[in-house]
Each structure stands twice: as C-alpha cells, then as structure tokens.
Amino acid sequence: MSPNFRIEGREDAPWLVLIHSLGTSLDIWDDQVAELGRQYRVLRYDVRGHGGTAAPQEPCTMLTLADDLLGLLAYCGITRAHLVGISIGGLIAMAASLRDDGAIASIAVCDSRCAVPQNYAGAIVARNQLIRARGMAAIADAMLNTSLTPSTRAARPKLATKLHRLFCATSVEGFVACSEAVGGNQLGAQLREIRVPTLFLAGDQDAAFPLESMRAEQLQVPGSNFAVIPRAGHLCNLDQPDTFNAILYQFVGSVR
C-alpha cells in the first residue's frame, strides 16, 4: 500500500504525526498545520481507504492500520515521533505504540475509545449495511451532526460543508474495512501495557463516546493524563482548534 501523505513545518523540530478520524482524510488538519508547524515537523496521512490512499483489498484489522503507520514512519526515516489521533486515529496511535520498538515518543488519544459494547457493535454492522446499499451520502448528515456541535455548524458553515464533502468522498470499501477494524479491536485488554506518555483528550459534547467511557479507559493506562475541551463535539480539533493546540503543546512539551 502506498499512503497519501504530506510533510510540513519546521525541518529542525520534533516530529508530530496527525491521524484523522473515520470517514475523513488528512484535510481535517488543514486549519491547524500552520500553527503546529511553528513548533513541530508535521506528518499527516490518509488512512487506508480514505482520501488519496487506496482502499484495502483484504480484511483490515487495527494491527494492519498500526503497521501501515509504522511502515510510513520507516519510509520517511522518522525514528522518533509524537502521535496525535482522533477517533479511529486514537486507536491506531494506541495500537502503534503497543507494536513499536521505540519510535513512538508519546500518544494523544482524542475522542476515542476501545470498548465495543453490544449496542455499538450492532450500530457498526447496521451502518455498514446501509452504506453498502445506499453509499456514503446516506450517513453523511448524521456523521456531521455528531462531529461538530450545533454552534460550530451554525457559525462556520464552510467547515460544515467541507466535512460533509469528506464523508461523502470516502470510499465505501475503505469506510467499511476500517469500521470493521474498530469493531474487532482488542486494545481494551492491552491498555495497561501502554508504556509511552499518553494523553486522553475529549470534547465535553461528544455524542459518540461519553466522557465517562473515555475516562474509564484512561484510568487503565499507567501514568496517563485526561483533558476535556469545553464546547466541543466528536471532532474536538475542529470545534475548538486553539484549545486543542494549547493542550497538545503542553502535553508534548512535557515529554522528555
């Protein structure tokens, strides 16, 4: 697989790797890269079946997605990096840290959780059946409403339109494969094995994953931190980018 990726920011700075959410692409970081690039060398890429990266031709697991990331780091000659993942990106960051032999300096797990209770598993199956029958447009409105708060959608209609287009543009095969990787993940049983500095970051209005569920997982990761962004939904980096960046700077800056 040849992933689509971009490298930006300061050439002499530590590496920061941005991993997008399910159904979007590296473009969700557009409005933050200039700021983050002031302090970091930024790598962002499209997960399998998203954006400019081809959809998988075989079943996809969270380990597959983690190995994709680690392979990209090796390809780019990156020997040490901080990972920032939102939604499925957070799971990929955790999985990569568990398979890594030293390249991962820290992980920020944003609006993400490992647990797949029965109702969530059923929702994943039903959603995949729907888009196989009717395409991504069938779920784009619902995903937009979960991703951004009502106030953000009203105040920033261009952002809402852009995000809606990203959902619609994602390949059905890629979305389904990555959804199944989420549904089949076993990371919950390995949380206590994560040894890199870890931050769990959540929007207080995330309708997809309640704060208490993310907090419960954070408490299982030794030495990890938990932060909440007010007035933010599932994609807290889009709802409150300045607050997101500030918390990220403080966390990554504390990692020796």
DRENPA-3360 file (N, C-alpha, C; in nm, 2 decimals, always signed):
BEGIN
1 = MSPNFRIE = +0.08/-0.12/+0.00/+0.00/+0.00/+0.00/+0.09/+0.12/+0.00 ~ +0.05/+0.22/-0.08/+0.13/+0.35/-0.09/+0.04/+0.46/-0.03 ~ +0.06/+0.50/+0.09/-0.03/+0.60/+0.15/-0.01/+0.74/+0.10 ~ -0.11/+0.82/+0.09/-0.10/+0.96/+0.06/-0.06/+1.03/+0.18 ~ +0.04/+1.12/+0.18/+0.08/+1.19/+0.30/+0.14/+1.33/+0.26 ~ +0.15/+1.41/+0.36/+0.22/+1.54/+0.35/+0.31/+1.57/+0.47 ~ +0.42/+1.64/+0.44/+0.51/+1.68/+0.54/+0.53/+1.83/+0.54 ~ +0.51/+1.89/+0.66/+0.51/+2.04/+0.67/+0.58/+2.08/+0.80;
9 = GREDAPWL = +0.60/+2.21/+0.81/+0.65/+2.26/+0.94/+0.80/+2.27/+0.94 ~ +0.86/+2.30/+1.06/+1.00/+2.32/+1.08/+1.08/+2.19/+1.06 ~ +1.18/+2.21/+0.98/+1.27/+2.09/+0.94/+1.35/+2.05/+1.06 ~ +1.38/+2.13/+1.15/+1.47/+2.10/+1.27/+1.40/+2.07/+1.39 ~ +1.26/+2.04/+1.38/+1.18/+2.03/+1.50/+1.14/+1.88/+1.52 ~ +1.09/+1.84/+1.64/+1.05/+1.71/+1.67/+0.93/+1.67/+1.57 ~ +0.91/+1.55/+1.55/+0.80/+1.50/+1.46/+0.67/+1.49/+1.53 ~ +0.57/+1.54/+1.47/+0.43/+1.53/+1.52/+0.35/+1.46/+1.40;
17 = VLIHSLGT = +0.29/+1.35/+1.43/+0.21/+1.27/+1.33/+0.06/+1.28/+1.36 ~ -0.01/+1.33/+1.26/-0.16/+1.36/+1.28/-0.24/+1.25/+1.21 ~ -0.33/+1.18/+1.28/-0.40/+1.07/+1.23/-0.55/+1.11/+1.23 ~ -0.62/+1.11/+1.12/-0.75/+1.16/+1.11/-0.86/+1.06/+1.16 ~ -0.98/+1.10/+1.16/-1.10/+1.02/+1.20/-1.16/+0.94/+1.09 ~ -1.24/+0.84/+1.13/-1.31/+0.76/+1.03/-1.40/+0.84/+0.94 ~ -1.39/+0.82/+0.81/-1.47/+0.89/+0.71/-1.42/+1.02/+0.67 ~ -1.30/+1.06/+0.71/-1.25/+1.19/+0.67/-1.12/+1.17/+0.59;
25 = SLDIWDDQ = -1.02/+1.26/+0.61/-0.89/+1.25/+0.55/-0.79/+1.34/+0.62 ~ -0.67/+1.35/+0.57/-0.57/+1.44/+0.63/-0.62/+1.58/+0.62 ~ -0.72/+1.61/+0.54/-0.76/+1.75/+0.53/-0.83/+1.81/+0.65 ~ -0.87/+1.72/+0.75/-0.93/+1.78/+0.87/-0.83/+1.86/+0.95 ~ -0.70/+1.84/+0.92/-0.60/+1.92/+1.00/-0.56/+2.05/+0.92 ~ -0.62/+2.08/+0.81/-0.58/+2.19/+0.73/-0.56/+2.32/+0.81 ~ -0.65/+2.35/+0.90/-0.65/+2.48/+0.97/-0.56/+2.48/+1.09 ~ -0.50/+2.37/+1.12/-0.41/+2.36/+1.23/-0.26/+2.35/+1.20;
33 = VAELGRQY = -0.23/+2.30/+1.08/-0.10/+2.27/+1.04/+0.00/+2.39/+1.04 ~ -0.05/+2.50/+1.00/+0.04/+2.62/+1.00/+0.08/+2.65/+1.14 ~ -0.01/+2.64/+1.24/+0.02/+2.67/+1.38/+0.11/+2.56/+1.44 ~ +0.07/+2.44/+1.42/+0.15/+2.33/+1.47/+0.29/+2.32/+1.41 ~ +0.30/+2.36/+1.28/+0.42/+2.36/+1.21/+0.52/+2.46/+1.26 ~ +0.48/+2.55/+1.35/+0.57/+2.65/+1.40/+0.66/+2.59/+1.51 ~ +0.62/+2.48/+1.57/+0.70/+2.41/+1.67/+0.74/+2.27/+1.64 ~ +0.67/+2.21/+1.53/+0.70/+2.07/+1.50/+0.71/+2.05/+1.35;
41 = RVLRYDVR = +0.78/+1.94/+1.32/+0.78/+1.88/+1.18/+0.65/+1.79/+1.17 ~ +0.56/+1.83/+1.09/+0.43/+1.76/+1.09/+0.41/+1.67/+0.97 ~ +0.38/+1.54/+1.01/+0.34/+1.44/+0.91/+0.19/+1.41/+0.92 ~ +0.12/+1.42/+0.82/-0.02/+1.38/+0.82/-0.05/+1.29/+0.70 ~ -0.13/+1.19/+0.71/-0.15/+1.10/+0.61/-0.30/+1.05/+0.60 ~ -0.33/+0.99/+0.49/-0.46/+0.93/+0.47/-0.46/+0.78/+0.51 ~ -0.55/+0.74/+0.60/-0.56/+0.60/+0.64/-0.61/+0.52/+0.52 ~ -0.59/+0.39/+0.52/-0.64/+0.31/+0.41/-0.79/+0.34/+0.38;
49 = GHGGTAAP = -0.81/+0.35/+0.25/-0.95/+0.37/+0.20/-1.00/+0.51/+0.22 ~ -0.92/+0.60/+0.26/-0.96/+0.74/+0.29/-0.87/+0.83/+0.21 ~ -0.93/+0.95/+0.16/-0.86/+1.05/+0.09/-0.79/+0.99/-0.03 ~ -0.66/+1.01/-0.04/-0.58/+0.96/-0.16/-0.52/+0.83/-0.14 ~ -0.55/+0.75/-0.03/-0.49/+0.62/-0.01/-0.59/+0.52/-0.05 ~ -0.55/+0.42/-0.13/-0.64/+0.32/-0.18/-0.71/+0.24/-0.07 ~ -0.83/+0.19/-0.10/-0.90/+0.10/-0.01/-0.83/-0.04/-0.01 ~ -0.84/-0.10/+0.11/-0.78/-0.23/+0.12/-0.85/-0.34/+0.04;
57 = QEPCTMLT = -0.77/-0.43/-0.02/-0.83/-0.54/-0.09/-0.85/-0.67/-0.01 ~ -0.81/-0.66/+0.12/-0.82/-0.77/+0.21/-0.88/-0.72/+0.34 ~ -0.92/-0.81/+0.43/-0.98/-0.77/+0.56/-0.87/-0.68/+0.63 ~ -0.92/-0.59/+0.71/-0.84/-0.49/+0.77/-0.86/-0.50/+0.92 ~ -0.75/-0.50/+1.00/-0.76/-0.50/+1.14/-0.68/-0.38/+1.20 ~ -0.70/-0.36/+1.33/-0.63/-0.25/+1.39/-0.48/-0.27/+1.38 ~ -0.43/-0.39/+1.39/-0.29/-0.42/+1.37/-0.24/-0.38/+1.23 ~ -0.33/-0.41/+1.13/-0.29/-0.37/+0.99/-0.27/-0.22/+0.99;
65 = LADDLLGL = -0.36/-0.14/+1.04/-0.36/+0.00/+1.04/-0.24/+0.06/+1.12 ~ -0.20/-0.01/+1.23/-0.08/+0.03/+1.30/+0.04/+0.00/+1.22 ~ +0.05/-0.11/+1.16/+0.16/-0.14/+1.08/+0.18/-0.05/+0.96 ~ +0.07/-0.01/+0.90/+0.07/+0.09/+0.79/+0.14/+0.22/+0.84 ~ +0.11/+0.26/+0.96/+0.17/+0.38/+1.02/+0.31/+0.36/+1.05 ~ +0.35/+0.25/+1.11/+0.49/+0.23/+1.14/+0.57/+0.21/+1.02 ~ +0.51/+0.15/+0.91/+0.58/+0.15/+0.79/+0.61/+0.28/+0.72 ~ +0.51/+0.37/+0.74/+0.52/+0.51/+0.68/+0.63/+0.58/+0.76;
73 = LAYCGITR = +0.64/+0.57/+0.89/+0.74/+0.63/+0.97/+0.88/+0.58/+0.92 ~ +0.89/+0.45/+0.90/+1.02/+0.40/+0.85/+1.05/+0.45/+0.71 ~ +0.95/+0.46/+0.62/+0.97/+0.51/+0.49/+1.02/+0.65/+0.49 ~ +0.97/+0.73/+0.58/+1.01/+0.87/+0.59/+1.14/+0.90/+0.67 ~ +1.19/+0.79/+0.72/+1.31/+0.80/+0.80/+1.29/+0.86/+0.94 ~ +1.17/+0.84/+0.99/+1.14/+0.90/+1.12/+1.17/+0.80/+1.23 ~ +1.26/+0.83/+1.32/+1.30/+0.74/+1.43/+1.23/+0.77/+1.56 ~ +1.17/+0.89/+1.57/+1.10/+0.93/+1.70/+0.99/+1.03/+1.67;
81 = AHLVGISI = +0.87/+1.00/+1.71/+0.76/+1.08/+1.68/+0.65/+1.08/+1.79 ~ +0.58/+1.19/+1.80/+0.46/+1.20/+1.88/+0.34/+1.18/+1.79 ~ +0.25/+1.09/+1.84/+0.13/+1.06/+1.76/+0.01/+1.13/+1.81 ~ -0.07/+1.19/+1.73/-0.20/+1.25/+1.77/-0.31/+1.20/+1.68 ~ -0.40/+1.12/+1.74/-0.50/+1.05/+1.66/-0.64/+1.09/+1.72 ~ -0.73/+1.11/+1.63/-0.87/+1.14/+1.67/-0.96/+1.03/+1.62 ~ -1.05/+0.99/+1.71/-1.15/+0.88/+1.68/-1.07/+0.75/+1.64 ~ -1.09/+0.70/+1.52/-1.01/+0.58/+1.49/-0.86/+0.61/+1.49;
89 = GGLIAMAA = -0.82/+0.73/+1.47/-0.68/+0.77/+1.47/-0.62/+0.75/+1.61 ~ -0.71/+0.77/+1.72/-0.66/+0.74/+1.85/-0.63/+0.59/+1.87 ~ -0.72/+0.50/+1.82/-0.70/+0.36/+1.83/-0.57/+0.32/+1.75 ~ -0.55/+0.38/+1.64/-0.43/+0.35/+1.56/-0.30/+0.39/+1.64 ~ -0.31/+0.50/+1.70/-0.20/+0.55/+1.78/-0.17/+0.45/+1.90 ~ -0.27/+0.41/+1.97/-0.25/+0.31/+2.07/-0.19/+0.18/+2.02 ~ -0.25/+0.13/+1.91/-0.20/+0.00/+1.85/-0.06/+0.02/+1.81 ~ -0.02/+0.13/+1.75/+0.12/+0.15/+1.71/+0.21/+0.15/+1.82;
97 = SLRDDGAI = +0.17/+0.22/+1.93/+0.26/+0.23/+2.05/+0.28/+0.09/+2.11 ~ +0.18/+0.00/+2.10/+0.20/-0.14/+2.15/+0.29/-0.23/+2.06 ~ +0.30/-0.19/+1.93/+0.38/-0.27/+1.84/+0.52/-0.21/+1.81 ~ +0.54/-0.09/+1.87/+0.66/-0.01/+1.83/+0.78/-0.06/+1.92 ~ +0.90/-0.04/+1.86/+1.02/-0.08/+1.93/+1.10/+0.05/+1.98 ~ +1.03/+0.16/+1.98/+1.10/+0.28/+2.03/+1.08/+0.41/+1.96 ~ +1.01/+0.40/+1.84/+0.99/+0.52/+1.76/+0.88/+0.61/+1.81 ~ +0.79/+0.56/+1.90/+0.68/+0.64/+1.94/+0.72/+0.71/+2.07;
105 = ASIAVCDS = +0.73/+0.85/+2.07/+0.76/+0.92/+2.19/+0.64/+0.94/+2.28 ~ +0.52/+0.96/+2.23/+0.40/+0.98/+2.31/+0.28/+0.96/+2.22 ~ +0.17/+0.95/+2.28/+0.04/+0.94/+2.20/-0.06/+1.03/+2.26 ~ -0.14/+1.10/+2.18/-0.26/+1.17/+2.22/-0.38/+1.11/+2.16 ~ -0.47/+1.05/+2.25/-0.58/+0.98/+2.20/-0.71/+1.07/+2.22 ~ -0.76/+1.11/+2.11/-0.86/+1.22/+2.11/-1.00/+1.16/+2.07 ~ -1.10/+1.18/+2.16/-1.24/+1.14/+2.13/-1.24/+1.00/+2.07 ~ -1.18/+0.91/+2.15/-1.17/+0.77/+2.10/-1.18/+0.67/+2.22;
113 = RCAVPQNY = -1.23/+0.55/+2.19/-1.24/+0.45/+2.29/-1.22/+0.31/+2.23 ~ -1.17/+0.22/+2.31/-1.15/+0.08/+2.26/-1.28/+0.00/+2.27 ~ -1.35/+0.02/+2.38/-1.47/-0.07/+2.41/-1.57/-0.07/+2.30 ~ -1.62/-0.19/+2.27/-1.72/-0.21/+2.17/-1.84/-0.29/+2.23 ~ -1.92/-0.22/+2.31/-2.04/-0.29/+2.37/-2.13/-0.34/+2.26 ~ -2.23/-0.42/+2.30/-2.32/-0.49/+2.20/-2.39/-0.38/+2.12 ~ -2.44/-0.28/+2.18/-2.52/-0.18/+2.10/-2.43/-0.11/+2.00 ~ -2.30/-0.08/+2.04/-2.21/-0.02/+1.94/-2.17/-0.11/+1.83;
121 = AGAIVARN = -2.15/-0.24/+1.86/-2.12/-0.34/+1.76/-2.23/-0.35/+1.66 ~ -2.35/-0.35/+1.71/-2.47/-0.36/+1.63/-2.48/-0.24/+1.54 ~ -2.45/-0.12/+1.59/-2.46/+0.00/+1.51/-2.36/+0.00/+1.40 ~ -2.24/-0.05/+1.43/-2.14/-0.06/+1.32/-2.19/-0.15/+1.21 ~ -2.24/-0.26/+1.24/-2.29/-0.35/+1.14/-2.41/-0.29/+1.06 ~ -2.50/-0.22/+1.13/-2.61/-0.16/+1.06/-2.57/-0.05/+0.97 ~ -2.47/+0.03/+1.02/-2.42/+0.14/+0.93/-2.35/+0.09/+0.81 ~ -2.27/-0.01/+0.82/-2.20/-0.07/+0.71/-2.30/-0.12/+0.61;
129 = QLIRARGM = -2.41/-0.19/+0.65/-2.51/-0.24/+0.56/-2.58/-0.13/+0.49 ~ -2.60/-0.02/+0.56/-2.67/+0.10/+0.50/-2.58/+0.16/+0.39 ~ -2.45/+0.18/+0.41/-2.37/+0.25/+0.31/-2.34/+0.15/+0.19 ~ -2.34/+0.02/+0.22/-2.32/-0.07/+0.11/-2.44/-0.06/+0.01 ~ -2.56/-0.04/+0.07/-2.68/-0.03/-0.01/-2.70/+0.11/-0.07 ~ -2.66/+0.21/+0.00/-2.70/+0.35/-0.05/-2.58/+0.44/-0.06 ~ -2.46/+0.40/-0.03/-2.35/+0.49/-0.04/-2.33/+0.58/+0.08 ~ -2.21/+0.65/+0.08/-2.17/+0.73/+0.20/-2.27/+0.85/+0.22;
137 = AAIADAML = -2.33/+0.90/+0.12/-2.42/+1.01/+0.14/-2.54/+0.97/+0.24 ~ -2.56/+0.85/+0.25/-2.67/+0.80/+0.34/-2.64/+0.83/+0.49 ~ -2.52/+0.84/+0.53/-2.48/+0.87/+0.67/-2.41/+1.00/+0.69 ~ -2.39/+1.07/+0.58/-2.31/+1.20/+0.60/-2.37/+1.30/+0.69 ~ -2.50/+1.32/+0.68/-2.57/+1.42/+0.77/-2.55/+1.38/+0.92 ~ -2.58/+1.25/+0.95/-2.57/+1.20/+1.08/-2.43/+1.21/+1.14 ~ -2.33/+1.18/+1.05/-2.19/+1.19/+1.10/-2.15/+1.34/+1.12 ~ -2.20/+1.43/+1.04/-2.17/+1.57/+1.06/-2.23/+1.62/+1.19;
145 = NTSLTPST = -2.35/+1.58/+1.22/-2.42/+1.62/+1.34/-2.35/+1.57/+1.47 ~ -2.28/+1.46/+1.46/-2.21/+1.40/+1.57/-2.07/+1.47/+1.58 ~ -2.01/+1.50/+1.47/-1.87/+1.55/+1.47/-1.86/+1.69/+1.52 ~ -1.95/+1.78/+1.48/-1.94/+1.92/+1.52/-2.06/+1.96/+1.61 ~ -2.04/+2.05/+1.70/-2.15/+2.10/+1.78/-2.25/+2.19/+1.70 ~ -2.37/+2.20/+1.74/-2.47/+2.29/+1.66/-2.41/+2.43/+1.64 ~ -2.35/+2.48/+1.75/-2.30/+2.62/+1.74/-2.19/+2.63/+1.64 ~ -2.10/+2.53/+1.63/-1.99/+2.53/+1.52/-2.05/+2.52/+1.39;
153 = RAARPKLA = -2.15/+2.43/+1.37/-2.21/+2.42/+1.23/-2.28/+2.55/+1.19 ~ -2.34/+2.62/+1.29/-2.40/+2.75/+1.25/-2.31/+2.86/+1.23 ~ -2.20/+2.87/+1.30/-2.10/+2.98/+1.29/-2.00/+2.96/+1.18 ~ -1.98/+2.83/+1.14/-1.88/+2.80/+1.04/-1.93/+2.71/+0.93 ~ -2.02/+2.76/+0.85/-2.09/+2.68/+0.75/-1.99/+2.62/+0.65 ~ -1.88/+2.69/+0.62/-1.79/+2.64/+0.52/-1.72/+2.52/+0.58 ~ -1.69/+2.52/+0.71/-1.63/+2.40/+0.77/-1.72/+2.28/+0.76 ~ -1.85/+2.31/+0.80/-1.95/+2.20/+0.79/-1.97/+2.14/+0.65;
161 = TKLHRLFC = -1.97/+2.23/+0.55/-1.98/+2.18/+0.41/-1.86/+2.10/+0.37 ~ -1.74/+2.14/+0.41/-1.61/+2.07/+0.38/-1.62/+1.93/+0.44 ~ -1.66/+1.92/+0.57/-1.66/+1.80/+0.64/-1.76/+1.70/+0.58 ~ -1.88/+1.76/+0.54/-1.98/+1.67/+0.48/-1.93/+1.62/+0.35 ~ -1.85/+1.70/+0.27/-1.80/+1.65/+0.14/-1.69/+1.54/+0.17 ~ -1.62/+1.55/+0.27/-1.52/+1.45/+0.30/-1.59/+1.32/+0.33 ~ -1.69/+1.32/+0.41/-1.77/+1.20/+0.44/-1.82/+1.14/+0.31 ~ -1.88/+1.22/+0.22/-1.93/+1.16/+0.10/-1.83/+1.11/+0.01;
169 = ATSVEGFV = -1.71/+1.17/+0.01/-1.60/+1.13/-0.08/-1.53/+1.00/-0.03 ~ -1.54/+0.96/+0.09/-1.47/+0.84/+0.14/-1.53/+0.72/+0.07 ~ -1.44/+0.63/+0.03/-1.49/+0.50/-0.04/-1.56/+0.41/+0.06 ~ -1.67/+0.35/+0.01/-1.75/+0.26/+0.09/-1.66/+0.15/+0.14 ~ -1.57/+0.09/+0.05/-1.49/-0.02/+0.09/-1.39/+0.02/+0.20 ~ -1.33/+0.14/+0.19/-1.24/+0.19/+0.29/-1.31/+0.21/+0.43 ~ -1.43/+0.27/+0.42/-1.50/+0.30/+0.54/-1.55/+0.17/+0.61 ~ -1.60/+0.08/+0.53/-1.64/-0.05/+0.59/-1.53/-0.13/+0.65;
177 = ACSEAVGG = -1.42/-0.13/+0.58/-1.30/-0.21/+0.63/-1.25/-0.15/+0.76 ~ -1.24/-0.02/+0.77/-1.19/+0.05/+0.89/-1.29/+0.04/+1.00 ~ -1.42/+0.05/+0.97/-1.52/+0.03/+1.07/-1.51/-0.11/+1.13 ~ -1.49/-0.21/+1.05/-1.48/-0.35/+1.10/-1.35/-0.36/+1.18 ~ -1.25/-0.29/+1.15/-1.12/-0.29/+1.23/-1.15/-0.24/+1.37 ~ -1.23/-0.13/+1.38/-1.27/-0.07/+1.50/-1.36/-0.18/+1.58 ~ -1.46/-0.24/+1.52/-1.54/-0.33/+1.58/-1.47/-0.45/+1.63 ~ -1.37/-0.49/+1.57/-1.29/-0.61/+1.61/-1.17/-0.59/+1.69;
185 = NQLGAQLR = -1.15/-0.46/+1.73/-1.02/-0.43/+1.80/-1.02/-0.50/+1.94 ~ -0.90/-0.53/+1.98/-0.88/-0.60/+2.11/-0.79/-0.51/+2.21 ~ -0.79/-0.38/+2.18/-0.70/-0.29/+2.25/-0.74/-0.28/+2.40 ~ -0.87/-0.29/+2.43/-0.91/-0.28/+2.57/-0.84/-0.37/+2.67 ~ -0.80/-0.48/+2.62/-0.73/-0.58/+2.70/-0.58/-0.55/+2.72 ~ -0.54/-0.45/+2.64/-0.39/-0.42/+2.64/-0.36/-0.28/+2.70 ~ -0.46/-0.21/+2.75/-0.44/-0.07/+2.79/-0.33/-0.06/+2.90 ~ -0.33/-0.15/+2.99/-0.23/-0.15/+3.10/-0.08/-0.17/+3.04;
193 = EIRVPTLF = -0.07/-0.22/+2.92/+0.06/-0.24/+2.86/+0.12/-0.12/+2.79 ~ +0.04/-0.02/+2.77/+0.09/+0.10/+2.71/+0.19/+0.17/+2.80 ~ +0.31/+0.19/+2.75/+0.42/+0.25/+2.83/+0.47/+0.39/+2.79 ~ +0.42/+0.44/+2.68/+0.46/+0.57/+2.64/+0.37/+0.68/+2.71 ~ +0.42/+0.80/+2.72/+0.34/+0.90/+2.78/+0.21/+0.92/+2.70 ~ +0.10/+0.92/+2.76/-0.03/+0.92/+2.69/-0.13/+1.03/+2.75 ~ -0.19/+1.09/+2.65/-0.29/+1.19/+2.69/-0.42/+1.15/+2.62 ~ -0.53/+1.14/+2.70/-0.67/+1.12/+2.65/-0.73/+1.26/+2.65;
201 = LAGDQDAA = -0.79/+1.30/+2.54/-0.84/+1.43/+2.52/-0.98/+1.41/+2.46 ~ -1.08/+1.48/+2.52/-1.22/+1.46/+2.48/-1.30/+1.59/+2.48 ~ -1.39/+1.60/+2.38/-1.48/+1.71/+2.38/-1.60/+1.68/+2.48 ~ -1.64/+1.79/+2.55/-1.74/+1.76/+2.65/-1.88/+1.74/+2.59 ~ -1.90/+1.76/+2.46/-2.03/+1.74/+2.40/-2.02/+1.63/+2.29 ~ -1.92/+1.54/+2.31/-1.91/+1.42/+2.22/-2.02/+1.33/+2.23 ~ -2.11/+1.32/+2.13/-2.23/+1.24/+2.14/-2.19/+1.09/+2.10 ~ -2.08/+1.07/+2.04/-2.04/+0.94/+2.00/-1.98/+0.86/+2.12;
209 = FPLESMRA = -1.89/+0.92/+2.20/-1.83/+0.85/+2.31/-1.84/+0.94/+2.44 ~ -1.92/+0.90/+2.53/-1.94/+0.97/+2.65/-1.81/+0.99/+2.73 ~ -1.80/+1.10/+2.80/-1.67/+1.13/+2.87/-1.64/+1.02/+2.97 ~ -1.74/+0.96/+3.04/-1.71/+0.86/+3.14/-1.65/+0.73/+3.08 ~ -1.69/+0.70/+2.95/-1.63/+0.58/+2.89/-1.48/+0.60/+2.85 ~ -1.45/+0.72/+2.81/-1.31/+0.75/+2.78/-1.23/+0.76/+2.91 ~ -1.29/+0.82/+3.01/-1.22/+0.84/+3.14/-1.19/+0.70/+3.19 ~ -1.28/+0.60/+3.18/-1.26/+0.47/+3.24/-1.14/+0.40/+3.17;
217 = EQLQVPGS = -1.12/+0.43/+3.04/-1.01/+0.37/+2.97/-0.88/+0.44/+3.00 ~ -0.89/+0.57/+3.02/-0.76/+0.64/+3.05/-0.71/+0.59/+3.19 ~ -0.80/+0.56/+3.28/-0.75/+0.52/+3.41/-0.68/+0.39/+3.41 ~ -0.69/+0.31/+3.30/-0.62/+0.19/+3.29/-0.48/+0.20/+3.23 ~ -0.45/+0.32/+3.17/-0.32/+0.34/+3.11/-0.22/+0.40/+3.21 ~ -0.12/+0.33/+3.25/-0.03/+0.39/+3.36/+0.03/+0.52/+3.33 ~ +0.01/+0.61/+3.43/+0.07/+0.75/+3.42/+0.01/+0.84/+3.32 ~ -0.11/+0.80/+3.26/-0.17/+0.88/+3.15/-0.24/+1.00/+3.21;
225 = NFAVIPRA = -0.27/+1.10/+3.12/-0.35/+1.22/+3.16/-0.48/+1.23/+3.09 ~ -0.57/+1.31/+3.14/-0.70/+1.32/+3.08/-0.74/+1.47/+3.08 ~ -0.78/+1.52/+2.96/-0.82/+1.66/+2.95/-0.95/+1.67/+2.87 ~ -1.03/+1.77/+2.91/-1.16/+1.79/+2.84/-1.16/+1.93/+2.78 ~ -1.22/+1.93/+2.66/-1.23/+2.06/+2.58/-1.38/+2.10/+2.59 ~ -1.41/+2.22/+2.65/-1.54/+2.27/+2.66/-1.60/+2.30/+2.52 ~ -1.73/+2.29/+2.50/-1.80/+2.33/+2.38/-1.74/+2.26/+2.26 ~ -1.71/+2.13/+2.27/-1.65/+2.05/+2.16/-1.72/+1.92/+2.14;
233 = GHLCNLDQ = -1.75/+1.88/+2.02/-1.81/+1.75/+1.99/-1.71/+1.65/+1.96 ~ -1.74/+1.55/+1.87/-1.66/+1.43/+1.85/-1.53/+1.47/+1.78 ~ -1.53/+1.57/+1.69/-1.40/+1.62/+1.63/-1.36/+1.75/+1.70 ~ -1.31/+1.73/+1.82/-1.28/+1.85/+1.91/-1.17/+1.94/+1.85 ~ -1.09/+1.88/+1.76/-0.98/+1.96/+1.70/-1.05/+2.06/+1.60 ~ -1.16/+2.03/+1.54/-1.23/+2.12/+1.45/-1.32/+2.22/+1.53 ~ -1.39/+2.17/+1.63/-1.47/+2.26/+1.71/-1.39/+2.37/+1.78 ~ -1.28/+2.33/+1.85/-1.20/+2.42/+1.93/-1.06/+2.41/+1.90;
241 = PDTFNAIL = -1.01/+2.45/+1.78/-0.87/+2.42/+1.74/-0.77/+2.49/+1.83 ~ -0.80/+2.61/+1.88/-0.70/+2.68/+1.96/-0.68/+2.61/+2.09 ~ -0.79/+2.57/+2.16/-0.78/+2.50/+2.28/-0.71/+2.36/+2.26 ~ -0.75/+2.30/+2.16/-0.68/+2.17/+2.12/-0.53/+2.18/+2.11 ~ -0.49/+2.28/+2.03/-0.35/+2.31/+2.01/-0.28/+2.34/+2.14 ~ -0.34/+2.42/+2.23/-0.28/+2.46/+2.35/-0.25/+2.34/+2.44 ~ -0.36/+2.25/+2.46/-0.34/+2.13/+2.54/-0.24/+2.04/+2.48 ~ -0.23/+2.03/+2.35/-0.14/+1.94/+2.28/+0.01/+1.99/+2.31;
249 = YQFVGSVR = +0.03/+2.12/+2.29/+0.16/+2.18/+2.32/+0.21/+2.15/+2.46 ~ +0.12/+2.17/+2.55/+0.15/+2.15/+2.69/+0.19/+2.00/+2.72 ~ +0.11/+1.91/+2.66/+0.14/+1.77/+2.68/+0.27/+1.73/+2.61 ~ +0.28/+1.75/+2.48/+0.40/+1.71/+2.41/+0.53/+1.78/+2.47 ~ +0.51/+1.90/+2.51/+0.63/+1.97/+2.56/+0.67/+1.92/+2.69 ~ +0.59/+1.84/+2.76/+0.62/+1.78/+2.89/+0.69/+1.65/+2.88 ~ +0.70/+1.60/+2.75/+0.76/+1.46/+2.73/+0.91/+1.48/+2.71 ~ +0.98/+1.41/+2.79/+1.13/+1.42/+2.78/+1.18/+1.32/+2.67;
% end
